Amino acid sequence: MSRMIELTTRPPYCVVQRDRGKIRNMLLMSDSRRMRQMTDESIDRLENVCKSGTIQSPHQGGFIYPGTKWCGPGTIATNDSDLGIHVKEDICCRDHDNCPIYLSAGECRQGICNHSPFTRSHCDCDGAFRKCLQNVNSETANTIGAIFFNIIQVICFKERTPCSQWQSLQSNQLDGKVKDCDTPRSGSSSYAFKKSGRYIGTKVPNADILQSKEVFINHFLRKFGLL
């Protein structure tokens, strides 16, 4: 393999690796679940983003996915109808960005605080985003889904079930505790963080195609604070 795209949250935010020895060492040190195989064309687009200098802020989270205006932390769109050339994929990202229930960076609400530098969305919005990308079922959609859900492993939040603390107990262990369960304790949070589910695309390339693909890897996404 001759190229690897590495994203970071610090300048220069995006690095093209061409040294085969360095690439080999980084691959050996990295979690295979945080790698993404891509076509030469996709690698070329990402490399152009790195070289163009359009990544100017860590608040972009590294990049807006090439050919989109909404797929990445933040947006480069001028309005809601402004979409990139990957229209269907961008619609999924736009709708996710417009999730009505979210926690901004540094915001606290109902007992939980978002200490990440990026917005966290309600789990229902993440679920709808995953389903939207799966329905589009293109290489671009599946790559975006894999980066968001499998590589970054985004955290979402949802309502905490009042009885969740007892769900792992057997029914015969709940005697005398039902009333306490039905009445949440004072000061308890109504939201809880959880990892969004993994993304599974329905398009599975054959072995010959896989052999011709380059690798996209995000070695520093742990720095996003999304785990």
N, C-alpha and C positions, 0 to 999 in steps of 0.2 A: 504494500500500500504506500502511495506516494504523498498523500495529503491528509491533513487532519485539521478541522476547525475547532478551536478552543475558545469558549466564551468565559468571561470573567466579569466580576462586578467592579473591577478597578481598571483604571487606564492601562492599556489601550482598549479594554473591554472585549476585543475580538482579535484573535491571533491565528494566523495560518501557519501550521507546522509542516515542514517539508523534510526535515532531517529524519531519515528512516530509523536511525538508532534511538533518537529521542521519542519518536512515535512508538516504537516497539516497547521502550521502557515505560512510557505512560500507559500503554494498553495493558501491560502486565500488572501495573499498580492499580488499575482502575476497576471498578465494579462493572462487570459485563452488562448489567441491567441499565447502566447509564451510558450506553453506546447506541448509536443509531446509524445503520447503513443507509447510504443515499446514492443516487445516481450521479454521474459526472456533471450533468446539467445542474442539479440541485447544489452540488458542491461549488460549481462555478458561480452561481448566484450568491451564495453565502460569502465566497471569497471576494466578490465585487463589493459587497456591503462592508467587509472588513477594510478593504483598500480605499474605499471612497471617503472614509472619515466621517460618515453620517452618524456614527455612534458617538455622541458627545456628552452623554450624561449617564451616571449609574442608575438613575431613575427609569431609564429605558429598559433596565434589566438585561442589557447586553445587545439586543437588537429587536427590530420589528421584522418578522419573517419575510423574506424577499417575496415580492408579488402581492403582499397584503399591506393593509394600513391599520389593522386592528389587532393582529396576532402577535402579541408581546405585551409586556407591562406598559400601559399607556397607549397612545395612538398618535399617528401622524395624519389622521383624516381631518378635513376641515369642517365636516358636518356628518350627520348620520347616514346620508346617502352617498358619501364619498367612499368608494370601495376600490381595492386593488384588482389586479388582473385575475387573481384567484377569487372570483366573486363569491362562490358558494362557501368556501372556507372562511372568507372574511366576514360573511354574514354570521356564521357561527361565533366567530370571535367578537364581533360587534355586539351581538345579543348577550354574550357572556359579560362583556365590559359593562353593559347596561343592567346588570343584575340589580334588582331593587333592594336587596338585603345584603349589605357588605360592611366590612370593618376597614376603615382607612388605616394607613400606617400610623401607629402610636395611639389609635383610638381604643377606648375601653367602653364596654357596654354589657350590662346584665351579668357582671361577674367575670368576664373574660377580657383580655387585653391583647391587641395585635402588636407584638414587639418586632415584627418583621418590617423592613422598609417598603414592603409591597402590600397592596390591598388583598384582603382575604374575602372570599365570597361564601354565601350560604351553600351548603352541600347540594341543595336542589338545583342551583344554577350550574354547579360543576357537573352534575349528572346530566342536565339538559345539554351542556356543551359537549360532553363525551358522546352522547347519542347523536347530536347534530353532525359531528365530524364522522362518526361511523356511517351515518346515512349518506354523506357525500362520498365516502369510500374512494378517495383518490390518493395518489402517492403523497401529495402535499398535505391533505387532511390527516392521513395516517401518521405522517412525520410530525405534524404539529401536535397531534394527540399523544404520540409517544414521548415527545419532549416535555409536554405539560404534565402528563399524568405519570409517566414511567421514569423519566430522567429527573425532572425537578421534584416529582412526588409531592404535589401541592397539598397544602393543608386547607381544609374548609371548616365550617362550623355549622352546627344544627341544634335544634331544640333538645334539651336533655330530658329524657323520659323521667318523670318523678320517681318511678320505681326501679330505675336502672341499677341502683346499688344493690337491689335484691334479686336481679334477674338470674344470677349464677347460682342461687340457692335452690335447694329442693323444696317442693311445696310443704313438706312436713317441717321445714325449718322456718317457715314464715309465720307460724302461729304467734300471735301477740305483737307482730311487727307491721301488720297491714295498715293500721291507723297512722303510724309514723310515716309509712311509705306514701299514703294518700295525701298527707299534709307535708309539703316540702318545708325543710327547716328554714328558719329566718336567715336571710343573707345568702342562701344558696343560689348558684347561678342557674339561669334558664337556658344558657347556651353552653356547648362543649365543643372543643376542637377535635377533629379526626382527619385521618388521611383520606384523600379522595381515592376511589378505586382505580385499579390499573386500566389502561387503555388496550383494547384488543381490536386491531383492524381486521376486516374480513378479507382483505386482499393479501394473499400469501405468495410472494414471488418464488419462482422455481430456482433450483440450485444454480443453473447456468447464469441466470440474471444476477443472482447474489454474488457470483464470482467476479462479475464485471463492475460491481459497485465500490465506491469509496466509502470511507467511514467518517461519520460525524460524531464527535464525542465532546461532551461537556464535562471537563475534568474538575472544574471549580464551582459547580452549581450548589455544593454544600454551603458556599458563602452566602447564598440567597437567604438563609435563615428560614427556609420553608419546610424543614424536616421536623 
